[in-house]
Amino acid sequence: MAVRWTYIEPAAVFSPFIGFQTVPIALIGGPLAAAVVFSLLAETLRLQLPYAYMMVLGLLLLACVIWLPDGLASLARRSRRSPP
């Protein structure tokens, strides 16, 4: 974080958002896909819903855990298994 922001502040370093990032990234799948998808989603939500973006990300996390317990990769496997 110090490289990105050029300074270290306890409120920024120990932010719950930084610790929360690892869980959705693990659910999304690969590190490259997760970095792109999660970064775009988080920044878009932060701009659109500045006071509720963490709650929306939490709800999306719960939805992923309930409906996609194996991550986004399970969608590709399901689509390959289902007959046309």
N, CA, C and O atoms as a Maestro MAE file, in Angstrom:
{
 s_m_m2io_version
 :::
 2.0.0
}

f_m_ct {
 s_m_title
 :::
 protein
 m_atom[336] {
  # First column is atom index #
  i_m_mmod_type
  r_m_x_coord
  r_m_y_coord
  r_m_z_coord
  i_m_residue_number
  s_m_chain_name
  s_m_pdb_residue_name
  s_m_pdb_atom_name
  i_m_atomic_number
  :::
  1 25 0.808 -1.183 0.000 1 A "MET " " N  " 7
  2 3 0.000 0.000 0.000 1 A "MET " " CA " 6
  3 2 0.857 1.255 0.000 1 A "MET " " C  " 6
  4 15 0.470 2.275 -0.569 1 A "MET " " O  " 8
  5 25 2.012 1.182 0.632 2 A "ALA " " N  " 7
  6 3 2.875 2.362 0.681 2 A "ALA " " CA " 6
  7 2 3.365 2.738 -0.711 2 A "ALA " " C  " 6
  8 15 3.515 3.923 -1.012 2 A "ALA " " O  " 8
  9 25 3.614 1.761 -1.553 3 A "VAL " " N  " 7
  10 3 4.059 2.042 -2.909 3 A "VAL " " CA " 6
  11 2 2.949 2.721 -3.701 3 A "VAL " " C  " 6
  12 15 3.205 3.645 -4.472 3 A "VAL " " O  " 8
  13 25 1.746 2.270 -3.513 4 A "ARG " " N  " 7
  14 3 0.605 2.841 -4.249 4 A "ARG " " CA " 6
  15 2 0.276 4.252 -3.788 4 A "ARG " " C  " 6
  16 15 0.058 5.138 -4.616 4 A "ARG " " O  " 8
  17 25 0.237 4.474 -2.474 5 A "TRP " " N  " 7
  18 3 -0.198 5.761 -1.948 5 A "TRP " " CA " 6
  19 2 0.954 6.660 -1.511 5 A "TRP " " C  " 6
  20 15 0.723 7.825 -1.185 5 A "TRP " " O  " 8
  21 25 2.158 6.166 -1.494 6 A "THR " " N  " 7
  22 3 3.397 6.861 -1.093 6 A "THR " " CA " 6
  23 2 3.437 7.251 0.385 6 A "THR " " C  " 6
  24 15 4.311 8.016 0.791 6 A "THR " " O  " 8
  25 25 2.524 6.748 1.183 7 A "TYR " " N  " 7
  26 3 2.589 6.952 2.628 7 A "TYR " " CA " 6
  27 2 1.803 5.839 3.306 7 A "TYR " " C  " 6
  28 15 1.018 5.145 2.659 7 A "TYR " " O  " 8
  29 25 2.007 5.671 4.584 8 A "ILE " " N  " 7
  30 3 1.299 4.650 5.352 8 A "ILE " " CA " 6
  31 2 0.534 5.338 6.477 8 A "ILE " " C  " 6
  32 15 1.086 6.138 7.233 8 A "ILE " " O  " 8
  33 25 -0.721 5.011 6.562 9 A "GLU " " N  " 7
  34 3 -1.582 5.551 7.606 9 A "GLU " " CA " 6
  35 2 -2.340 4.377 8.217 9 A "GLU " " C  " 6
  36 15 -2.896 3.565 7.477 9 A "GLU " " O  " 8
  37 25 -2.380 4.262 9.537 10 A "PRO " " N  " 7
  38 3 -3.047 3.105 10.149 10 A "PRO " " CA " 6
  39 2 -4.487 2.909 9.692 10 A "PRO " " C  " 6
  40 15 -4.914 1.772 9.495 10 A "PRO " " O  " 8
  41 25 -5.234 3.973 9.520 11 A "ALA " " N  " 7
  42 3 -6.632 3.833 9.094 11 A "ALA " " CA " 6
  43 2 -6.731 3.223 7.706 11 A "ALA " " C  " 6
  44 15 -7.674 2.484 7.425 11 A "ALA " " O  " 8
  45 25 -5.779 3.516 6.841 12 A "ALA " " N  " 7
  46 3 -5.802 2.961 5.483 12 A "ALA " " CA " 6
  47 2 -5.265 1.540 5.452 12 A "ALA " " C  " 6
  48 15 -5.810 0.685 4.753 12 A "ALA " " O  " 8
  49 25 -4.210 1.283 6.197 13 A "VAL " " N  " 7
  50 3 -3.585 -0.044 6.169 13 A "VAL " " CA " 6
  51 2 -4.463 -1.089 6.838 13 A "VAL " " C  " 6
  52 15 -4.555 -2.219 6.358 13 A "VAL " " O  " 8
  53 25 -5.106 -0.729 7.932 14 A "PHE " " N  " 7
  54 3 -5.924 -1.696 8.663 14 A "PHE " " CA " 6
  55 2 -7.403 -1.552 8.341 14 A "PHE " " C  " 6
  56 15 -8.254 -1.898 9.160 14 A "PHE " " O  " 8
  57 25 -7.708 -1.055 7.177 15 A "SER " " N  " 7
  58 3 -9.081 -0.902 6.731 15 A "SER " " CA " 6
  59 2 -9.721 -2.277 6.537 15 A "SER " " C  " 6
  60 15 -9.060 -3.187 6.036 15 A "SER " " O  " 8
  61 25 -10.980 -2.452 6.917 16 A "PRO " " N  " 7
  62 3 -11.633 -3.749 6.711 16 A "PRO " " CA " 6
  63 2 -11.764 -4.099 5.239 16 A "PRO " " C  " 6
  64 15 -11.840 -5.277 4.893 16 A "PRO " " O  " 8
  65 25 -11.792 -3.105 4.372 17 A "PHE " " N  " 7
  66 3 -11.915 -3.366 2.940 17 A "PHE " " CA " 6
  67 2 -10.710 -4.134 2.405 17 A "PHE " " C  " 6
  68 15 -10.865 -4.998 1.542 17 A "PHE " " O  " 8
  69 25 -9.524 -3.833 2.900 18 A "ILE " " N  " 7
  70 3 -8.317 -4.515 2.430 18 A "ILE " " CA " 6
  71 2 -8.349 -5.988 2.840 18 A "ILE " " C  " 6
  72 15 -7.980 -6.853 2.044 18 A "ILE " " O  " 8
  73 25 -8.776 -6.283 4.045 19 A "GLY " " N  " 7
  74 3 -8.888 -7.673 4.477 19 A "GLY " " CA " 6
  75 2 -10.020 -8.405 3.773 19 A "GLY " " C  " 6
  76 15 -9.951 -9.615 3.560 19 A "GLY " " O  " 8
  77 25 -11.054 -7.671 3.416 20 A "PHE " " N  " 7
  78 3 -12.208 -8.258 2.747 20 A "PHE " " CA " 6
  79 2 -11.906 -8.622 1.301 20 A "PHE " " C  " 6
  80 15 -12.544 -9.516 0.745 20 A "PHE " " O  " 8
  81 25 -10.950 -7.948 0.688 21 A "GLN " " N  " 7
  82 3 -10.637 -8.158 -0.724 21 A "GLN " " CA " 6
  83 2 -10.234 -9.591 -1.034 21 A "GLN " " C  " 6
  84 15 -10.554 -10.091 -2.112 21 A "GLN " " O  " 8
  85 25 -9.556 -10.254 -0.142 22 A "THR " " N  " 7
  86 3 -9.061 -11.595 -0.428 22 A "THR " " CA " 6
  87 2 -10.180 -12.612 -0.606 22 A "THR " " C  " 6
  88 15 -10.042 -13.545 -1.397 22 A "THR " " O  " 8
  89 25 -11.278 -12.448 0.109 23 A "VAL " " N  " 7
  90 3 -12.366 -13.426 0.018 23 A "VAL " " CA " 6
  91 2 -13.047 -13.393 -1.354 23 A "VAL " " C  " 6
  92 15 -13.174 -14.447 -1.977 23 A "VAL " " O  " 8
  93 25 -13.490 -12.239 -1.851 24 A "PRO " " N  " 7
  94 3 -14.099 -12.239 -3.191 24 A "PRO " " CA " 6
  95 2 -13.110 -12.629 -4.286 24 A "PRO " " C  " 6
  96 15 -13.497 -13.256 -5.272 24 A "PRO " " O  " 8
  97 25 -11.847 -12.268 -4.127 25 A "ILE " " N  " 7
  98 3 -10.853 -12.644 -5.125 25 A "ILE " " CA " 6
  99 2 -10.711 -14.156 -5.171 25 A "ILE " " C  " 6
  100 15 -10.579 -14.730 -6.252 25 A "ILE " " O  " 8
  101 25 -10.735 -14.805 -4.024 26 A "ALA " " N  " 7
  102 3 -10.665 -16.272 -3.997 26 A "ALA " " CA " 6
  103 2 -11.915 -16.892 -4.612 26 A "ALA " " C  " 6
  104 15 -11.827 -17.929 -5.269 26 A "ALA " " O  " 8
  105 25 -13.082 -16.270 -4.408 27 A "LEU " " N  " 7
  106 3 -14.317 -16.796 -4.985 27 A "LEU " " CA " 6
  107 2 -14.378 -16.607 -6.491 27 A "LEU " " C  " 6
  108 15 -14.918 -17.451 -7.206 27 A "LEU " " O  " 8
  109 25 -13.827 -15.506 -6.972 28 A "ILE " " N  " 7
  110 3 -13.881 -15.243 -8.408 28 A "ILE " " CA " 6
  111 2 -13.063 -16.260 -9.172 28 A "ILE " " C  " 6
  112 15 -13.497 -16.731 -10.223 28 A "ILE " " O  " 8
  113 25 -11.911 -16.605 -8.682 29 A "GLY " " N  " 7
  114 3 -11.104 -17.607 -9.376 29 A "GLY " " CA " 6
  115 2 -9.678 -17.165 -9.551 29 A "GLY " " C  " 6
  116 15 -9.014 -16.803 -8.580 29 A "GLY " " O  " 8
  117 25 -9.192 -17.190 -10.780 30 A "GLY " " N  " 7
  118 3 -7.802 -16.882 -11.078 30 A "GLY " " CA " 6
  119 2 -7.398 -15.481 -10.690 30 A "GLY " " C  " 6
  120 15 -8.242 -14.586 -10.660 30 A "GLY " " O  " 8
  121 25 -6.137 -15.268 -10.394 31 A "PRO " " N  " 7
  122 3 -5.694 -13.956 -9.924 31 A "PRO " " CA " 6
  123 2 -5.878 -12.838 -10.943 31 A "PRO " " C  " 6
  124 15 -6.198 -11.714 -10.557 31 A "PRO " " O  " 8
  125 25 -5.689 -13.106 -12.210 32 A "LEU " " N  " 7
  126 3 -5.843 -12.056 -13.217 32 A "LEU " " CA " 6
  127 2 -7.312 -11.680 -13.382 32 A "LEU " " C  " 6
  128 15 -7.657 -10.499 -13.369 32 A "LEU " " O  " 8
  129 25 -8.168 -12.673 -13.534 33 A "ALA " " N  " 7
  130 3 -9.613 -12.404 -13.670 33 A "ALA " " CA " 6
  131 2 -10.144 -11.737 -12.413 33 A "ALA " " C  " 6
  132 15 -10.940 -10.801 -12.495 33 A "ALA " " O  " 8
  133 25 -9.715 -12.205 -11.260 34 A "ALA " " N  " 7
  134 3 -10.180 -11.636 -10.002 34 A "ALA " " CA " 6
  135 2 -9.746 -10.187 -9.859 34 A "ALA " " C  " 6
  136 15 -10.527 -9.347 -9.413 34 A "ALA " " O  " 8
  137 25 -8.519 -9.889 -10.229 35 A "ALA " " N  " 7
  138 3 -8.029 -8.512 -10.111 35 A "ALA " " CA " 6
  139 2 -8.828 -7.571 -10.995 35 A "ALA " " C  " 6
  140 15 -9.189 -6.473 -10.571 35 A "ALA " " O  " 8
  141 25 -9.102 -7.986 -12.201 36 A "VAL " " N  " 7
  142 3 -9.838 -7.124 -13.128 36 A "VAL " " CA " 6
  143 2 -11.288 -6.969 -12.686 36 A "VAL " " C  " 6
  144 15 -11.777 -5.849 -12.542 36 A "VAL " " O  " 8
  145 25 -11.969 -8.074 -12.471 37 A "VAL " " N  " 7
  146 3 -13.395 -8.041 -12.125 37 A "VAL " " CA " 6
  147 2 -13.624 -7.329 -10.794 37 A "VAL " " C  " 6
  148 15 -14.457 -6.427 -10.704 37 A "VAL " " O  " 8
  149 25 -12.898 -7.728 -9.780 38 A "PHE " " N  " 7
  150 3 -13.142 -7.160 -8.459 38 A "PHE " " CA " 6
  151 2 -12.745 -5.688 -8.400 38 A "PHE " " C  " 6
  152 15 -13.453 -4.892 -7.784 38 A "PHE " " O  " 8
  153 25 -11.644 -5.312 -9.016 39 A "SER " " N  " 7
  154 3 -11.222 -3.906 -8.994 39 A "SER " " CA " 6
  155 2 -12.239 -3.015 -9.695 39 A "SER " " C  " 6
  156 15 -12.599 -1.955 -9.182 39 A "SER " " O  " 8
  157 25 -12.698 -3.440 -10.855 40 A "LEU " " N  " 7
  158 3 -13.694 -2.645 -11.570 40 A "LEU " " CA " 6
  159 2 -15.002 -2.556 -10.788 40 A "LEU " " C  " 6
  160 15 -15.602 -1.486 -10.694 40 A "LEU " " O  " 8
  161 25 -15.433 -3.663 -10.240 41 A "LEU " " N  " 7
  162 3 -16.676 -3.684 -9.473 41 A "LEU " " CA " 6
  163 2 -16.572 -2.818 -8.223 41 A "LEU " " C  " 6
  164 15 -17.473 -2.029 -7.937 41 A "LEU " " O  " 8
  165 25 -15.493 -2.958 -7.489 42 A "ALA " " N  " 7
  166 3 -15.331 -2.201 -6.246 42 A "ALA " " CA " 6
  167 2 -15.247 -0.703 -6.516 42 A "ALA " " C  " 6
  168 15 -15.872 0.090 -5.811 42 A "ALA " " O  " 8
  169 25 -14.486 -0.313 -7.525 43 A "GLU " " N  " 7
  170 3 -14.360 1.118 -7.821 43 A "GLU " " CA " 6
  171 2 -15.670 1.704 -8.351 43 A "GLU " " C  " 6
  172 15 -16.022 2.836 -8.020 43 A "GLU " " O  " 8
  173 25 -16.385 0.943 -9.166 44 A "THR " " N  " 7
  174 3 -17.675 1.417 -9.671 44 A "THR " " CA " 6
  175 2 -18.668 1.590 -8.529 44 A "THR " " C  " 6
  176 15 -19.362 2.603 -8.454 44 A "THR " " O  " 8
  177 25 -18.736 0.609 -7.645 45 A "LEU " " N  " 7
  178 3 -19.649 0.711 -6.508 45 A "LEU " " CA " 6
  179 2 -19.242 1.836 -5.572 45 A "LEU " " C  " 6
  180 15 -20.098 2.533 -5.027 45 A "LEU " " O  " 8
  181 25 -17.945 2.017 -5.383 46 A "ARG " " N  " 7
  182 3 -17.475 3.077 -4.488 46 A "ARG " " CA " 6
  183 2 -17.864 4.454 -5.019 46 A "ARG " " C  " 6
  184 15 -18.176 5.361 -4.246 46 A "ARG " " O  " 8
  185 25 -17.844 4.602 -6.334 47 A "LEU " " N  " 7
  186 3 -18.233 5.889 -6.926 47 A "LEU " " CA " 6
  187 2 -19.747 6.081 -6.948 47 A "LEU " " C  " 6
  188 15 -20.238 7.182 -6.699 47 A "LEU " " O  " 8
  189 25 -20.488 5.011 -7.246 48 A "GLN " " N  " 7
  190 3 -21.939 5.109 -7.353 48 A "GLN " " CA " 6
  191 2 -22.639 5.121 -5.991 48 A "GLN " " C  " 6
  192 15 -23.623 5.835 -5.798 48 A "GLN " " O  " 8
  193 25 -22.129 4.334 -5.063 49 A "LEU " " N  " 7
  194 3 -22.753 4.216 -3.734 49 A "LEU " " CA " 6
  195 2 -21.701 4.445 -2.650 49 A "LEU " " C  " 6
  196 15 -21.286 3.490 -1.993 49 A "LEU " " O  " 8
  197 25 -21.265 5.677 -2.450 50 A "PRO " " N  " 7
  198 3 -20.142 5.910 -1.532 50 A "PRO " " CA " 6
  199 2 -20.423 5.513 -0.081 50 A "PRO " " C  " 6
  200 15 -19.486 5.220 0.662 50 A "PRO " " O  " 8
  201 25 -21.673 5.497 0.329 51 A "TYR " " N  " 7
  202 3 -21.981 5.173 1.718 51 A "TYR " " CA " 6
  203 2 -22.421 3.724 1.915 51 A "TYR " " C  " 6
  204 15 -22.528 3.256 3.048 51 A "TYR " " O  " 8
  205 25 -22.673 3.023 0.832 52 A "ALA " " N  " 7
  206 3 -23.196 1.664 0.970 52 A "ALA " " CA " 6
  207 2 -22.430 0.630 0.148 52 A "ALA " " C  " 6
  208 15 -22.885 -0.507 0.021 52 A "ALA " " O  " 8
  209 25 -21.284 0.997 -0.408 53 A "TYR " " N  " 7
  210 3 -20.612 0.039 -1.291 53 A "TYR " " CA " 6
  211 2 -20.121 -1.201 -0.558 53 A "TYR " " C  " 6
  212 15 -20.138 -2.290 -1.131 53 A "TYR " " O  " 8
  213 25 -19.686 -1.069 0.688 54 A "MET " " N  " 7
  214 3 -19.240 -2.252 1.428 54 A "MET " " CA " 6
  215 2 -20.410 -3.193 1.693 54 A "MET " " C  " 6
  216 15 -20.241 -4.412 1.664 54 A "MET " " O  " 8
  217 25 -21.581 -2.645 1.948 55 A "MET " " N  " 7
  218 3 -22.752 -3.480 2.166 55 A "MET " " CA " 6
  219 2 -23.137 -4.203 0.874 55 A "MET " " C  " 6
  220 15 -23.499 -5.379 0.906 55 A "MET " " O  " 8
  221 25 -23.061 -3.508 -0.253 56 A "VAL " " N  " 7
  222 3 -23.376 -4.137 -1.536 56 A "VAL " " CA " 6
  223 2 -22.357 -5.228 -1.850 56 A "VAL " " C  " 6
  224 15 -22.732 -6.305 -2.310 56 A "VAL " " O  " 8
  225 25 -21.073 -4.966 -1.607 57 A "LEU " " N  " 7
  226 3 -20.061 -6.000 -1.830 57 A "LEU " " CA " 6
  227 2 -20.289 -7.201 -0.916 57 A "LEU " " C  " 6
  228 15 -20.083 -8.342 -1.328 57 A "LEU " " O  " 8
  229 25 -20.711 -6.950 0.314 58 A "GLY " " N  " 7
  230 3 -21.024 -8.045 1.231 58 A "GLY " " CA " 6
  231 2 -22.207 -8.873 0.758 58 A "GLY " " C  " 6
  232 15 -22.195 -10.100 0.858 58 A "GLY " " O  " 8
  233 25 -23.226 -8.201 0.243 59 A "LEU " " N  " 7
  234 3 -24.386 -8.927 -0.299 59 A "LEU " " CA " 6
  235 2 -24.005 -9.739 -1.533 59 A "LEU " " C  " 6
  236 15 -24.483 -10.859 -1.714 59 A "LEU " " O  " 8
  237 25 -23.145 -9.179 -2.381 60 A "LEU " " N  " 7
  238 3 -22.663 -9.935 -3.546 60 A "LEU " " CA " 6
  239 2 -21.829 -11.137 -3.113 60 A "LEU " " C  " 6
  240 15 -21.889 -12.195 -3.738 60 A "LEU " " O  " 8
  241 25 -21.060 -10.977 -2.056 61 A "LEU " " N  " 7
  242 3 -20.287 -12.097 -1.525 61 A "LEU " " CA " 6
  243 2 -21.219 -13.194 -1.027 61 A "LEU " " C  " 6
  244 15 -20.997 -14.373 -1.306 61 A "LEU " " O  " 8
  245 25 -22.263 -12.813 -0.290 62 A "LEU " " N  " 7
  246 3 -23.227 -13.816 0.180 62 A "LEU " " CA " 6
  247 2 -23.919 -14.511 -0.991 62 A "LEU " " C  " 6
  248 15 -24.128 -15.724 -0.957 62 A "LEU " " O  " 8
  249 25 -24.271 -13.757 -2.015 63 A "ALA " " N  " 7
  250 3 -24.907 -14.358 -3.192 63 A "ALA " " CA " 6
  251 2 -23.957 -15.345 -3.867 63 A "ALA " " C  " 6
  252 15 -24.385 -16.415 -4.300 63 A "ALA " " O  " 8
  253 25 -22.689 -15.000 -3.961 64 A "CYS " " N  " 7
  254 3 -21.716 -15.917 -4.567 64 A "CYS " " CA " 6
  255 2 -21.568 -17.180 -3.742 64 A "CYS " " C  " 6
  256 15 -21.494 -18.278 -4.293 64 A "CYS " " O  " 8
  257 25 -21.526 -17.036 -2.431 65 A "VAL " " N  " 7
  258 3 -21.370 -18.214 -1.571 65 A "VAL " " CA " 6
  259 2 -22.589 -19.125 -1.682 65 A "VAL " " C  " 6
  260 15 -22.455 -20.349 -1.668 65 A "VAL " " O  " 8
  261 25 -23.776 -18.531 -1.792 66 A "ILE " " N  " 7
  262 3 -24.995 -19.341 -1.859 66 A "ILE " " CA " 6
  263 2 -25.174 -19.990 -3.229 66 A "ILE " " C  " 6
  264 15 -25.431 -21.190 -3.321 66 A "ILE " " O  " 8
  265 25 -25.036 -19.191 -4.304 67 A "TRP " " N  " 7
  266 3 -25.354 -19.706 -5.635 67 A "TRP " " CA " 6
  267 2 -24.141 -20.184 -6.431 67 A "TRP " " C  " 6
  268 15 -24.296 -20.946 -7.385 67 A "TRP " " O  " 8
  269 25 -22.963 -19.760 -6.063 68 A "LEU " " N  " 7
  270 3 -21.746 -20.198 -6.758 68 A "LEU " " CA " 6
  271 2 -20.696 -20.662 -5.744 68 A "LEU " " C  " 6
  272 15 -19.641 -20.038 -5.630 68 A "LEU " " O  " 8
  273 25 -20.963 -21.734 -5.014 69 A "PRO " " N  " 7
  274 3 -20.012 -22.144 -3.976 69 A "PRO " " CA " 6
  275 2 -18.647 -22.562 -4.535 69 A "PRO " " C  " 6
  276 15 -17.660 -22.567 -3.800 69 A "PRO " " O  " 8
  277 25 -18.580 -22.910 -5.811 70 A "ASP " " N  " 7
  278 3 -17.299 -23.284 -6.414 70 A "ASP " " CA " 6
  279 2 -16.681 -22.144 -7.210 70 A "ASP " " C  " 6
  280 15 -15.711 -22.361 -7.937 70 A "ASP " " O  " 8
  281 25 -17.219 -20.933 -7.090 71 A "GLY " " N  " 7
  282 3 -16.675 -19.779 -7.786 71 A "GLY " " CA " 6
  283 2 -17.214 -19.650 -9.196 71 A "GLY " " C  " 6
  284 15 -18.077 -20.416 -9.623 71 A "GLY " " O  " 8
  285 25 -16.689 -18.666 -9.913 72 A "LEU " " N  " 7
  286 3 -17.146 -18.421 -11.280 72 A "LEU " " CA " 6
  287 2 -16.756 -19.541 -12.233 72 A "LEU " " C  " 6
  288 15 -17.400 -19.736 -13.264 72 A "LEU " " O  " 8
  289 25 -15.712 -20.270 -11.894 73 A "ALA " " N  " 7
  290 3 -15.294 -21.387 -12.739 73 A "ALA " " CA " 6
  291 2 -16.388 -22.449 -12.831 73 A "ALA " " C  " 6
  292 15 -16.463 -23.176 -13.821 73 A "ALA " " O  " 8
  293 25 -17.233 -22.542 -11.809 74 A "SER " " N  " 7
  294 3 -18.309 -23.528 -11.845 74 A "SER " " CA " 6
  295 2 -19.341 -23.200 -12.927 74 A "SER " " C  " 6
  296 15 -20.010 -24.104 -13.430 74 A "SER " " O  " 8
  297 25 -19.479 -21.928 -13.291 75 A "LEU " " N  " 7
  298 3 -20.400 -21.560 -14.372 75 A "LEU " " CA " 6
  299 2 -19.957 -22.164 -15.696 75 A "LEU " " C  " 6
  300 15 -20.787 -22.645 -16.467 75 A "LEU " " O  " 8
  301 25 -18.665 -22.142 -15.965 76 A "ALA " " N  " 7
  302 3 -18.144 -22.727 -17.197 76 A "ALA " " CA " 6
  303 2 -18.350 -24.245 -17.205 76 A "ALA " " C  " 6
  304 15 -18.701 -24.825 -18.232 76 A "ALA " " O  " 8
  305 25 -18.133 -24.870 -16.071 77 A "ARG " " N  " 7
  306 3 -18.334 -26.328 -15.997 77 A "ARG " " CA " 6
  307 2 -19.806 -26.687 -16.177 77 A "ARG " " C  " 6
  308 15 -20.130 -27.667 -16.848 77 A "ARG " " O  " 8
  309 25 -20.701 -25.893 -15.579 78 A "ARG " " N  " 7
  310 3 -22.127 -26.159 -15.727 78 A "ARG " " CA " 6
  311 2 -22.577 -26.001 -17.167 78 A "ARG " " C  " 6
  312 15 -23.375 -26.796 -17.665 78 A "ARG " " O  " 8
  313 25 -22.065 -24.973 -17.838 79 A "SER " " N  " 7
  314 3 -22.490 -24.750 -19.219 79 A "SER " " CA " 6
  315 2 -21.967 -25.843 -20.155 79 A "SER " " C  " 6
  316 15 -22.618 -26.165 -21.149 79 A "SER " " O  " 8
  317 25 -20.812 -26.410 -19.852 80 A "ARG " " N  " 7
  318 3 -20.295 -27.500 -20.675 80 A "ARG " " CA " 6
  319 2 -21.063 -28.797 -20.451 80 A "ARG " " C  " 6
  320 15 -21.211 -29.604 -21.369 80 A "ARG " " O  " 8
  321 25 -21.549 -28.994 -19.233 81 A "ARG " " N  " 7
  322 3 -22.283 -30.224 -18.912 81 A "ARG " " CA " 6
  323 2 -23.697 -30.225 -19.453 81 A "ARG " " C  " 6
  324 15 -24.204 -31.269 -19.865 81 A "ARG " " O  " 8
  325 25 -24.341 -29.064 -19.457 82 A "SER " " N  " 7
  326 3 -25.750 -29.026 -19.867 82 A "SER " " CA " 6
  327 2 -25.873 -29.242 -21.379 82 A "SER " " C  " 6
  328 15 -25.147 -28.633 -22.166 82 A "SER " " O  " 8
  329 25 -26.796 -30.113 -21.768 83 A "PRO " " N  " 7
  330 3 -26.991 -30.383 -23.206 83 A "PRO " " CA " 6
  331 2 -27.652 -29.178 -23.889 83 A "PRO " " C  " 6
  332 15 -28.440 -28.467 -23.266 83 A "PRO " " O  " 8
  333 25 -27.334 -28.953 -25.162 84 A "PRO " " N  " 7
  334 3 -27.914 -27.820 -25.876 84 A "PRO " " CA " 6
  335 2 -29.393 -27.948 -26.145 84 A "PRO " " C  " 6
  336 15 -29.992 -27.053 -26.741 84 A "PRO " " O  " 8
  :::
 }
 m_bond[335] {
  # First column is bond index #
  i_m_from
  i_m_to
  i_m_order
  :::
  1 1 2 1
  2 2 3 1
  3 3 4 2
  4 3 5 1
  5 5 6 1
  6 6 7 1
  7 7 8 2
  8 7 9 1
  9 9 10 1
  10 10 11 1
  11 11 12 2
  12 11 13 1
  13 13 14 1
  14 14 15 1
  15 15 16 2
  16 15 17 1
  17 17 18 1
  18 18 19 1
  19 19 20 2
  20 19 21 1
  21 21 22 1
  22 22 23 1
  23 23 24 2
  24 23 25 1
  25 25 26 1
  26 26 27 1
  27 27 28 2
  28 27 29 1
  29 29 30 1
  30 30 31 1
  31 31 32 2
  32 31 33 1
  33 33 34 1
  34 34 35 1
  35 35 36 2
  36 35 37 1
  37 37 38 1
  38 38 39 1
  39 39 40 2
  40 39 41 1
  41 41 42 1
  42 42 43 1
  43 43 44 2
  44 43 45 1
  45 45 46 1
  46 46 47 1
  47 47 48 2
  48 47 49 1
  49 49 50 1
  50 50 51 1
  51 51 52 2
  52 51 53 1
  53 53 54 1
  54 54 55 1
  55 55 56 2
  56 55 57 1
  57 57 58 1
  58 58 59 1
  59 59 60 2
  60 59 61 1
  61 61 62 1
  62 62 63 1
  63 63 64 2
  64 63 65 1
  65 65 66 1
  66 66 67 1
  67 67 68 2
  68 67 69 1
  69 69 70 1
  70 70 71 1
  71 71 72 2
  72 71 73 1
  73 73 74 1
  74 74 75 1
  75 75 76 2
  76 75 77 1
  77 77 78 1
  78 78 79 1
  79 79 80 2
  80 79 81 1
  81 81 82 1
  82 82 83 1
  83 83 84 2
  84 83 85 1
  85 85 86 1
  86 86 87 1
  87 87 88 2
  88 87 89 1
  89 89 90 1
  90 90 91 1
  91 91 92 2
  92 91 93 1
  93 93 94 1
  94 94 95 1
  95 95 96 2
  96 95 97 1
  97 97 98 1
  98 98 99 1
  99 99 100 2
  100 99 101 1
  101 101 102 1
  102 102 103 1
  103 103 104 2
  104 103 105 1
  105 105 106 1
  106 106 107 1
  107 107 108 2
  108 107 109 1
  109 109 110 1
  110 110 111 1
  111 111 112 2
  112 111 113 1
  113 113 114 1
  114 114 115 1
  115 115 116 2
  116 115 117 1
  117 117 118 1
  118 118 119 1
  119 119 120 2
  120 119 121 1
  121 121 122 1
  122 122 123 1
  123 123 124 2
  124 123 125 1
  125 125 126 1
  126 126 127 1
  127 127 128 2
  128 127 129 1
  129 129 130 1
  130 130 131 1
  131 131 132 2
  132 131 133 1
  133 133 134 1
  134 134 135 1
  135 135 136 2
  136 135 137 1
  137 137 138 1
  138 138 139 1
  139 139 140 2
  140 139 141 1
  141 141 142 1
  142 142 143 1
  143 143 144 2
  144 143 145 1
  145 145 146 1
  146 146 147 1
  147 147 148 2
  148 147 149 1
  149 149 150 1
  150 150 151 1
  151 151 152 2
  152 151 153 1
  153 153 154 1
  154 154 155 1
  155 155 156 2
  156 155 157 1
  157 157 158 1
  158 158 159 1
  159 159 160 2
  160 159 161 1
  161 161 162 1
  162 162 163 1
  163 163 164 2
  164 163 165 1
  165 165 166 1
  166 166 167 1
  167 167 168 2
  168 167 169 1
  169 169 170 1
  170 170 171 1
  171 171 172 2
  172 171 173 1
  173 173 174 1
  174 174 175 1
  175 175 176 2
  176 175 177 1
  177 177 178 1
  178 178 179 1
  179 179 180 2
  180 179 181 1
  181 181 182 1
  182 182 183 1
  183 183 184 2
  184 183 185 1
  185 185 186 1
  186 186 187 1
  187 187 188 2
  188 187 189 1
  189 189 190 1
  190 190 191 1
  191 191 192 2
  192 191 193 1
  193 193 194 1
  194 194 195 1
  195 195 196 2
  196 195 197 1
  197 197 198 1
  198 198 199 1
  199 199 200 2
  200 199 201 1
  201 201 202 1
  202 202 203 1
  203 203 204 2
  204 203 205 1
  205 205 206 1
  206 206 207 1
  207 207 208 2
  208 207 209 1
  209 209 210 1
  210 210 211 1
  211 211 212 2
  212 211 213 1
  213 213 214 1
  214 214 215 1
  215 215 216 2
  216 215 217 1
  217 217 218 1
  218 218 219 1
  219 219 220 2
  220 219 221 1
  221 221 222 1
  222 222 223 1
  223 223 224 2
  224 223 225 1
  225 225 226 1
  226 226 227 1
  227 227 228 2
  228 227 229 1
  229 229 230 1
  230 230 231 1
  231 231 232 2
  232 231 233 1
  233 233 234 1
  234 234 235 1
  235 235 236 2
  236 235 237 1
  237 237 238 1
  238 238 239 1
  239 239 240 2
  240 239 241 1
  241 241 242 1
  242 242 243 1
  243 243 244 2
  244 243 245 1
  245 245 246 1
  246 246 247 1
  247 247 248 2
  248 247 249 1
  249 249 250 1
  250 250 251 1
  251 251 252 2
  252 251 253 1
  253 253 254 1
  254 254 255 1
  255 255 256 2
  256 255 257 1
  257 257 258 1
  258 258 259 1
  259 259 260 2
  260 259 261 1
  261 261 262 1
  262 262 263 1
  263 263 264 2
  264 263 265 1
  265 265 266 1
  266 266 267 1
  267 267 268 2
  268 267 269 1
  269 269 270 1
  270 270 271 1
  271 271 272 2
  272 271 273 1
  273 273 274 1
  274 274 275 1
  275 275 276 2
  276 275 277 1
  277 277 278 1
  278 278 279 1
  279 279 280 2
  280 279 281 1
  281 281 282 1
  282 282 283 1
  283 283 284 2
  284 283 285 1
  285 285 286 1
  286 286 287 1
  287 287 288 2
  288 287 289 1
  289 289 290 1
  290 290 291 1
  291 291 292 2
  292 291 293 1
  293 293 294 1
  294 294 295 1
  295 295 296 2
  296 295 297 1
  297 297 298 1
  298 298 299 1
  299 299 300 2
  300 299 301 1
  301 301 302 1
  302 302 303 1
  303 303 304 2
  304 303 305 1
  305 305 306 1
  306 306 307 1
  307 307 308 2
  308 307 309 1
  309 309 310 1
  310 310 311 1
  311 311 312 2
  312 311 313 1
  313 313 314 1
  314 314 315 1
  315 315 316 2
  316 315 317 1
  317 317 318 1
  318 318 319 1
  319 319 320 2
  320 319 321 1
  321 321 322 1
  322 322 323 1
  323 323 324 2
  324 323 325 1
  325 325 326 1
  326 326 327 1
  327 327 328 2
  328 327 329 1
  329 329 330 1
  330 330 331 1
  331 331 332 2
  332 331 333 1
  333 333 334 1
  334 334 335 1
  335 335 336 2
  :::
 }
}
